[in-house]
Amino acid sequence: MRDEIFRIAVETILAGVVITDAQLPDYPIVYCNPGFVQLTGYPSEEVLGRNCRFLQGPATNPETVARLRRAIHEGRPAHVLLLNYRKDGQPFWNDLRIAPVRDVEGRLTHFVGIQSDVSAKVEGVRLLEQALEEWRSTVDTLPEMVFMTDEAGRVRRCNLAAAEFFGLSFHTIIGQPLASLLGQKEELFRGAGGEFRLGRSSYVVLNYPIPRRPHEWVHVVRDITAHKEIASQMEWLLTAVKQAAEAMVLTDPSGLIESLNNAFQAKTGWQEEEALGKDIFTLQAIPPEVASEIRQTLGAGRVWSGSYQACRRTGEVYLAEATISPVRDLKGRIVKLVHIQRDVTERRRLEAIAETINMTEQIGYVFAGLRHELVNPIGSAMMALSALRENVALWPLEKVVEYVERALAELDRAGYLLRTLKTFSLEELELAPLELGAFLRQFVKLIQEDFEQRGISLSLAPTQEKVMALADPRALYQVLLNLLSNAADALEGQPLREISLRLERQIQTVELVITDTGRGMGPDEMARLFRPFYTTKPQGSGLGLVIAQRLMAGMRGTITIKSERGRGTEVTLTLEGA
């Protein structure tokens, strides 16, 4: 009766049951129940007499099989998870348990194997592990805090950012009401969400209902403190733009207009509603090459300053001076551009008139001085030649030669004045990047021997790196030659006869400094330095410094002179860096 009950039980259970003979070679199957047939798809006649290894396949783990064989060899129970294959080739995960059967004398006679298909459970575990890994590689990497809550508002799960924010472990946070954790009302975590503050920081929470899970939510909490500060700054900037007296425009980084003030509307005729969203360079018909230069400068994060021709709404062209500055966020990204624009058409017209008047006065002054300077040598030459004409037959040859040489000397002086005037009207300069160190070394090399013959020490301070400036080499050569000639003349009769040159790099300019140990100048001489025909040298034309100043202005540079009587002179040439 008891054996019959066991037989019926084994026959009816859903798990697969096999019995193998432990006393026969290769442990053949001597029994399998209907559950085994159902599990594997093999009928009993194809199973009996075979070893269970026929269920193994290409993806079966050999280490698991080896562990199972050791247990059988040692006659002990075993529990393994094994990938087996059904008759149709379909794999399944087999939860296999084996147990040894012994007779009354303790001899091993059989093994009983109980098998269950746990594929669904294994797949569930795999999907769970995959989901956990996806969570770790996505949600846990977010800077925002992410929470999942149940219908009671308790935290079911949170990401790493949330745990780090509270300084608590995941286990401590799980089960806590989210509203209590953040010190807010529960209503904030239902519906769309909203903003809240914790201490001095501002946050926003966004709530998302979980599909097919009524009353369960995903909450994303983001720190918006920096964004609030940026918004406040932008609001202040917008107010400043609106209220500024200068014409101002606020654009995005690409130049699309976002706001413009009343001054801009009044000066250009463009109203805000028709200008918003349009490209400012296209709107004002700014020349493409200028627009390209502006975009390139701003793209490099630098401020652009300059002038260009722009159009009013009526099509009228005007000259604008502009400064365009990038506005950055806390991460250093350019988020806005501020355009400040001034209409300088009238100012430039008046400057041109003033310059014309000044130039006319200068030309008149120069030619008046030139007439005066030429009268003397030409008059002296004429007197010498007249005397020679009347007495050439009477005078000895030596006296004739003396008068001829006197006339030639005076005419040579007149020629020198005319050549100087030609230099004064030097054609348009050609500015290009010039490496000043190499230029000065070559310049000093050309003139050093002449200076040494005059007993003058000429030195150039070494430079550690290339010093680039915008200059015309011809003009700069002329300026230096003039200045060093003046310095050499100032050294006459001085016990210490030295001239030194050095380069000094500033932020946007380069300075070339010439220092001498000459006699120097007093305030009265300094006040008249750049007046045409003013000179302290017997043979000077009085145009050298005037020409030097003009040439420096043509190179967009300046010339500055410091001097003190008895202490020498320092001349600084300032050029734009390149």
PAVEXNU-86408 format. One record per residue (C-alpha): residue in three letters; x, y, z. Coordinates in steps of 0.001 Angstrom, whole numbers, plus 524288, in hexadecimal, padded with zeros to 5 digits. Layout:
N
ALAXYZ ...
//
This chain:
578
MET800008000080000 ARG80AD880952803BE ASP812C4806507F768 GLU806A8808987EF34 ILE804B3815F87F54D PHE812C2819AF7F259 ARG8116F814E07E453 ILE8052381CBA7E21A ALA80B53828C87E821 VAL8176C827CC7DF7C GLU80F18825767D371 THR8068D831487D5CC ILE80FFF83BF57DA41 LEU813728465C7D01A ALA8220E845D87D2AC GLY82A2383C887CA7C VAL82EF5830AA7D20A VAL83947827017CD62 ILE83FA381B7E7D43A THR84CF8816B07CFDA ASP853A9809E87D34D ALA8600780CC57DADB GLN864D67FEB67D9BA LEU865277FE857CADB PRO86F5D805327C265 ASP86C60813697BE79 TYR860CA814357C7CC PRO855DE8110D7BDFC ILE84800816197C01B VAL83F0780B3C7C4CD TYR832FD813A47C720 CYS82D62820E47C303 ASN820218264C7C6A0 PRO8165082D347BD99 GLY81AFD83A397C309 PHE8288E837897BD71 VAL822BA833DE7B031 GLN81ADD840847B05C LEU826C7848847B467 THR83069843317AA5E GLY827AA83EE079F24 TYR82E488319379ED4 PRO825448258C79FDE SER8292E81BB57AA4F GLU82D9C811847A049 GLU8380D81B3179B78 VAL83C6181E167A944 LEU83D99811077B02D GLY84B3C80B387AFEC ARG851F08183A7ACDF ASN85A44821217B54C CYS8541F82E407B862 ARG85EDF8355E7B110 PHE856D68348A7A480 LEU84FA7840997A99C GLN85C27848A97A915 GLY85F898518E79D97 PRO8693B85B9879867 ALA866468660E7A29F THR8660B85CF57AE5D ASN86FEB861847B87C PRO87ABE857227B96A GLU87E7885B917C724 THR8709D858E07CBFA VAL870DE84B787C559 ALA87DF6848717CBCF ARG8787D84C2C7D92A LEU86CDD843117D6EB ARG875AD837CC7D2CB ARG87E128393C7DEF4 ALA871E78382E7E788 ILE86D7B82BD67E04C HIS87B0A825FC7E122 GLU87B72828BF7EFBA GLY86D89823C97F1A9 ARG8684A8304D7F7B1 PRO85CCA8396F7F501 ALA85E32845237EBF3 HIS85645851067E7BE VAL85A00858137DB23 LEU854338615C7D127 LEU8571185BAE7C3D3 LEU853E985FFD7B604 ASN84DDC854147AF3D TYR8476D852137A216 ARG83A3A84C3779E9E LYS8388F8428D7937A ASP834D284DB078A3C GLY8419F854AC78D7C GLN83B4885F16795F6 PRO84402862617A1BA PHE83E808635F7AF5F TRP843F7865DB7BCD5 ASN8434A859797C4E3 ASP842E585A7B7D3B7 LEU8489984CD77D64A ARG849528461B7E36D ILE84F34838617E4C2 ALA84F3482F8E7F09D PRO855E68224B7F29F VAL84DC5816247F620 ARG853FD80B947FE91 ASP84F817FDE580294 VAL84E3D7F90A8106B GLU85C967F5FB810A6 GLY86024803D280C9B ARG86467800947FEE5 LEU861B680AC07F44D THR857D3805037EAEA HIS851108105F7E401 PHE8504481F177E228 VAL84386826797E1E1 GLY843498330E7D9EB ILE8389183D477DB19 GLN83842847A17D05D SER8309C854447CF03 ASP8302685E217C3D8 VAL833FB86B347C9FD SER836A6872737BD34 ALA82C9387CE47C050 LYS832BB87F4F7CD95 VAL8408C87FEB7C7EB GLU83BF2889447BD52 GLY83571891927C7B6 VAL842138922D7CF75 ARG84985895AD7C30C LEU83FF98A07D7BFD0 LEU840AC8A5637CDC3 GLU84F898A5C17CD63 GLN84EE88AC7D7C02F ALA845558B66A7C595 LEU84E2D8B8BD7D148 GLU859E08BACA7C86D GLU852238C3E97BFB1 TRP84DDD8CB8E7CBBC ARG85BE98CC797D079 SER860F38D0BA7C31A THR8560F8DA977C0A5 VAL84E028DF617CC1C ASP8593B8DE547D5D4 THR861C98E6C77CD07 LEU858038F1FD7CC7D PRO85B568FE437D43C GLU84CDD8FFEA7D768 MET846B08F8A97E2C6 VAL83D228EE0F7DE5C PHE833208E7AC7E75F MET8289C8DD4A7E571 THR81D708DDD67EF3F ASP811C58D5207F253 GLU803918D8FF7F43D ALA806A58DDD2801FF GLY811AB8E6A57FD3A ARG81C458DE0780314 VAL8291C8DC737FBDA ARG82A1F8CF4A7F51C ARG836B78D2407EE1F CYS840348DD897EBEF ASN84C8E8E00E7E456 LEU85A6C8E29D7E8C9 ALA859008F1787E7FA ALA84DC08F0DD7F1C8 ALA8555B8E8587FB4A GLU8611E8F16F7FA67 PHE8588A8FD797FC4B PHE853028F8518091D GLY85FA18F18D80D1C LEU857CF8E53F80FFC SER8581D8D73D80B31 PHE84DEA8D238801B4 HIS8483C8C95F80C43 THR8464D8D4F081566 ILE83F538DD0D80B0B ILE836868D21580616 GLY829618D27A80D0F GLN82A9E8E0C88113F PRO820068EA6B80CBF LEU826328F2D18020F ALA81F008FF09806A1 SER824E08FD8681439 LEU8327F8FB0580EF5 LEU8322C907BD8073E GLY82A5290F5081159 GLN81F59912C2807E0 LYS810AA910E5806D9 GLU80BA890443800C8 GLU8043490BDE7F64F LEU8112790FB87F020 PHE8137D9018F7EC67 ARG806838FFB37E593 GLY802EC905817D890 ALA80CE090D157D08F GLY815BA910B47DC05 GLY81BCF91E077DE61 GLU826DF925AA7E48E PHE82B4C925D97F2B1 ARG836B692A8D7FADC LEU83FC9923988043C GLY8485492D4380B67 ARG84E219368580153 SER84C6A92D1C7F602 SER8410292C2C7EC85 TYR83B9791F7D7E712 VAL8310891B127DDB6 VAL829FE90DFD7DE74 LEU823DE907AC7D284 ASN81A1A8FCB67D504 TYR817198F1997CB8E PRO80C988E73B7CE4A ILE8111A8D93C7CBFB PRO808C78D2BF7C14F ARG800208C7927C5E4 ARG803A78CA677D410 PRO7F9168D3257D992 HIS7FDC78DD2F7E38C GLU80C368D9CB7E1B4 TRP815658E4717DD12 VAL822F78E7A57D812 HIS8281A8F4A87DD3B VAL833AD8FBFF7D766 VAL83962906767E05D ARG842C0910237D9EB ASP84B3191AB37E02F ILE847D19273D7D8D6 THR84F6E930C97E15D ALA85924933EA7D688 HIS84E39935517CC94 LYS8471593E967D5B4 GLU85351946DC7D70B ILE85536946FE7C850 ALA846E894A967C65F SER84859955917D046 GLN8548A95A8A7C969 MET84DCB959B17BC3F GLU8422A961277C199 TRP84B6196B8E7C6B9 LEU8529196BCB7B9BD LEU845D196D087B24E THR841B8978507BB0E ALA84EE697EE47B906 VAL84DAE97D447AA56 LYS83FFA982F77AA52 GLN843B698ED27B279 ALA850E9991F27AC48 ALA852A299ED37A51E GLU85B4C9984B79AFA ALA8553298FC979070 MET855F7981EE795C2 VAL851BE974A97909C LEU851A09677B79776 THR8535595BA678E91 ASP855AF94D2478FF4 PRO8636E9480778CC6 SER85FFB946E777E49 GLY85B969551B77D51 LEU84CCD9534477D9F ILE8467195EFB7843F GLU83FD795C5779154 SER83E2096A3879636 LEU841479783079263 ASN83FB7985077997A ASN838C0991B979658 ALA84561998827926D PHE847E598E57787E5 GLN839F398F78782FE ALA83AF699E4D78278 LYS8481699E6F77B6C THR845659939977197 GLY836AA993D876FC8 TRP8357998542772AA GLN82AAE981EC77C4C GLU82C9D976B6785C3 GLU8211E96E8B78114 GLU8261E96E6377300 ALA8346E96C3F7769B LEU83303961147806B GLY838779543177B78 LYS83FB495A617700B ASP84E5695A2476DD1 ILE853C19676B771BB PHE85E589673676751 THR854599649975C9B LEU84A7996E247624A GLN8542B9795E761E5 ALA85ACD9750E75532 ILE8680C974B575BE9 PRO8729B9713F751BF PRO874E99626775143 GLU8838E963927538A VAL8812A96BA575FD9 ALA876AC962377649B SER8800B956D87625A GLU88ACB95DA276A2D ILE8813F960807753D ARG87C6195266775C6 GLN88A4E94D3C775B7 THR88E7695636780DA LEU882749533578916 GLY883A8944AA78629 ALA8911E9453378C63 GLY88AD794B2E79887 ARG8908E958CC79687 VAL88A229663179668 TRP8892196C86788FF SER88AB397B4078786 GLY88AD3982C277AE5 SER882CC98A1D770FE TYR87AAB9864676547 GLN8706498B7675C18 ALA86277987E875FF2 CYS854F998A9575A65 ARG84937990C0760C5 ARG83BA798B7075DEF THR83A48995DE75353 GLY84668990BD74C63 GLU84E9A99C7875065 VAL85CBC9989E752DA TYR863B499D9A75EF8 LEU870D899B4376568 ALA86FF0993BE77222 GLU879F99917777CC1 ALA876CB9850278411 THR87B4697CCA78F70 ILE8760E96EE778FB6 SER8785C966FB79C10 PRO875849589D79EF0 VAL86DD7955387AB50 ARG8715C948337B19B ASP86A2293F2A7BAD1 LEU870239390F7C6FD LYS8763E92E4A7BEB9 GLY87D03938237B600 ARG87418935EF7AA57 ILE87042941AD7A205 VAL86187943617A382 LYS85F1B9515D79EF6 LEU8658295C5E7975D VAL8642196AA979B3B HIS865649744378FE5 ILE867E49829579364 GLN8671998B6878785 ARG869E8999DB78562 ASP866BB9A1D577945 VAL873719A92777699 THR8702C9AE0E768F9 GLU86F6D9BC5776D23 ARG87B239BB4577627 ARG8838F9B57F76B6F ARG87F1A9C03E76215 LEU8831C9CABD76BD1 GLU88FF99C3C076E84 ALA892C29C34875FF4 ILE8901A9D1E975EEB ALA898EA9D4AA76A93 GLU8A37F9CBED76517 THR8A2929D2C9757EF ILE8A39E9E01575E65 ASN8AEF19DB71766BA MET8B5B59D55975B11 THR8B3DC9E1D275336 GLU8B9CE9E9A575E40 GLN8C4F09DFF075F7A ILE8C7809E01D750E5 GLY8C74B9EEF9750EA TYR8D0699EF1675C93 VAL8D95A9E50C7565C PHE8DA279EC2D74967 ALA8DBEC9F95174FF3 GLY8E71A9F390757A1 LEU8EC459EC9E74BA4 ARG8EBF99F968743DF HIS8F37B9FFFF74EBF GLU8FD2D9F4CE74FC4 LEU8FF499F42D7410A VAL9011DA02E373F59 ASN90DAFA02DE74748 PRO915659F82774039 ILE910529FBEE732BD GLY9132AA0A5A7354D SER920D9A071C73A1F ALA923329FE9572E2E MET91E78A095672503 MET9274AA136272B89 ALA932FDA0A5872A5B LEU9300EA076671C11 SER92DBCA15D1718E0 ALA93AB2A19A171EEA LEU9411EA0E8F71791 ARG93B12A12D570A96 GLU9404EA20A870C27 ASN94DEBA1CCD710AE VAL95089A0F8F70A83 ALA95AA6A15707014A LEU96150A1D2270C09 TRP961A8A13617175F PRO96BCAA08EC71912 LEU9675B9FAE171748 GLU9676A9F81D725E6 LYS95D94A030872871 VAL954ED9FEB271D21 VAL9549C9F0DB722B9 GLU951819F65A73031 TYR9457E9FDCE72B09 VAL940EC9F22D722EF GLU941B89E94C72EDB ARG93A949F36F7370F ALA92F789F40172D1E LEU92EE59E51C72C1D ALA92E389E3CB73AF4 GLU922BF9ED3373BBE LEU91BB59E65973087 ASP91E459D92773711 ARG917C89DE717435A ALA90BED9E28173B4F GLY90B969D4E673539 TYR90BF49CEC0742C0 LEU900249D6CC746CF LEU8F8A09D26773AC2 ARG8FC1D9C40F73D24 THR8F77B9C57E74B26 LEU8EA919CAE77465A LYS8E9239BF0573D7D THR8EAB39B62974944 PHE8E04D9BE347503B SER8D6B99BA967455D LEU8DA339AC097453E GLU8D0049A42D73DE2 GLU8C5EC99BE274515 LEU8CC6A9928874E7E GLU8CAF7983D974D6B LEU8C8AC97E1C75AEA ALA8CBBF96FD075D27 PRO8D00B96749768A6 LEU8DE85969EB76B1A GLU8E77E962567743C LEU8EDF996DC077B2A GLY8F91A9661878144 ALA8FE92961AF7742B PHE8FBE096F0376E05 LEU9035A9763F778B5 ARG90EC696CCF77866 GLN9104E96F35769CC PHE90E8F97DEA76B84 VAL918F197EC577631 LYS922319766976E1C LEU9213898011762C1 ILE9243898C6076AAD GLN92C9D9876C775E4 GLU939AC9894876F17 ASP936CE997A376C0D PHE9330699A1F77A30 GLU93F289934577F64 GLN947A299BD9776AF ARG941709A78777D98 GLY944AC9A16678AC7 ILE9367B99DE178DD9 SER93295990FD79431 LEU9260B98BD278DD3 SER91F62980317946F LEU912E19784E7929B ALA90D1D9710679E3F PRO90AA5962AD79AD5 THR8FCCC95D3F79A1A GLN8F90C94F8779E7F GLU8EDE994DDD794CD LYS8E8B0953777882E VAL8E2AD960FD78985 MET8D8DD963B077EA5 ALA8D33A9710477B2D LEU8CBDF9775676FF1 ALA8D5539803B768A7 ASP8DAC29848575B7F PRO8E94D980CB75B93 ARG8ECFE98C6A752D6 ALA8E6309964375B8C LEU8EB549902B7681E TYR8F9279903C76280 GLN8F7CD99EBD75F3E VAL8F28A9A1D876CE3 LEU8FD7E99A76773C9 LEU908009A05876B24 ASN902F79ADF076E37 LEU901FB9AB8F77CDD LEU90F569A51177E03 SER915699B00577612 ASN90FAA9B9CE77FC9 ALA914879B19278B2E ALA922399B0DF78567 ASP922999BFA6783A7 ALA91E379C161791CE LEU929F89B95179659 GLU9340C9C2E6790E8 GLY93CFE9C75779BD7 GLN937219BDCE7A5D6 PRO9405A9B57A7AE3C LEU937619A9897AD46 ARG932F79A6FA79F58 GLU928E299C0579F58 ILE91C4299918797FE SER9140598D3479B81 LEU907F59871B79557 ARG8FE7B97DB879BC2 LEU8F11C977AC7990B GLU8E6329771D7A312 ARG8D9CF96F3E7A0A9 GLN8CD34974E57A635 ILE8BF9696EB47A625 GLN8BBA59733A7987C THR8C75197B5179431 VAL8D60A97A8B792C2 GLU8DF519854979741 LEU8EC9F9880179133 VAL8F47F9903E79AB8 ILE900A299804796B3 THR908E599D9D7A1CC ASP914EC9A6447A08F THR91E609AC627AA3A GLY91E8C9B9577A2DD ARG91D179C7257A7E2 GLY90E409C6537A8B0 MET904469D1287A6ED GLY8FD5C9DAEF7AF7F PRO8EEB89DDDE7B004 ASP8EFB79E8E47A609 GLU8F6169E00B79BEC MET8EC8C9D4F379ED4 ALA8E0F79DE0579C58 ARG8E5A29E0F978E6C LEU8EABF9D38E78A92 PHE8E09C9D04078041 ARG8DFB09DDB477A06 PRO8E4469DDBE76BD9 PHE8F1A39E40476996 TYR8F4A69E50977820 THR902519DFB677A53 THR90D779E12278401 LYS9179A9DC0077A40 PRO91F359E53A7716A GLN91CE99DCC97655C GLY90F6D9D78C76927 SER9034E9D92D760B7 GLY8F9A19D94B76BF3 LEU8F1339CF29764FB GLY8F6F39C27576A4C LEU8EDE99C0B077604 VAL8E2379C5C876E61 ILE8E4A19BB5176423 ALA8E6CA9B0DF76E91 GLN8DA009B49177525 ARG8D2B99B43676830 LEU8D8549A6E77649B MET8D4DC9A154771FD ALA8C6E89A67377094 GLY8C64999FD076346 MET8C9AA9930576A1C ARG8BEE39957C77442 GLY8C9A8997B977E2C THR8CE7A9A298786F0 ILE8DB669A8D978AA5 THR8DDD49AD8B7988E ILE8E9E49B4E179D28 LYS8EEBE9B6907AB1C SER8FACC9BECD7AD94 GLU9019E9C6687B838 ARG90CE49CF827B61C GLY9199C9C8EE7BA18 ARG913249BB8F7BBB2 GLY910E69B6EF7ADCB THR904C99B3B67A5EB GLU8FB719A8317A4D0 VAL8F3069A6847989D THR8E80799C6A79891 LEU8E203997A478BD8 THR8D510990AA78E1E LEU8CF9E98779783A6 GLU8C3DB97E7578335 GLY8C724970697865B ALA8C5149664777BAE 
//
